[in-house]
Amino acid sequence: MIFFTAYANKKFLVLERHDVMIGRENIAFVVGSPDTVNDSKKPLLFAHKKLADGRTFCVVYKNEGDLKKIITFYPLL
């Protein structure tokens, strides 16, 4: 199960103001099947994934049992 924090929910609006459109399903896809995961700063995990449209996103999250709590996300250039 995936849970978006209040900050993560606001991040959709922030990115939209900068013409970066991404949906919750894309964020779930990044977390569910990342290209790479950097876990050197546990308990936070950093998942990276190149999407079908060519954009690469990083999702910062932490595992709490079966729950993946999305902290924030951002596009990589």
QUICOR-V27364 format. One line per field, one symbol per residue. phi: phi as a letter, one per 40 degrees, with the letter a starting at -180 (. if undefined). psi: psi as a letter, one per 20 degrees, with the letter a starting at -180 (. if undefined). burial: 1 if it has 24 or more other ideal C-beta (glycine too) atoms within 12 Angstrom, else 0. A space follows every 50 residues. Layout:
phi->???
psi->???
burial->???
This chain:
phi->.bbccdcccccdcccccbfbbabdcccccdccaccabbbcbdccbbbbac cdcgcbbbbbabcbgccbcccaaacbc
psi->qppprggghhhghghhhkkopqrhhgghgghhmqgqpokilqjpqopppp rhjiqpqppprqpncipoopgrqqqq.
burial->01010001001100000000010001111110010010000000111110 100000111111000001111111100
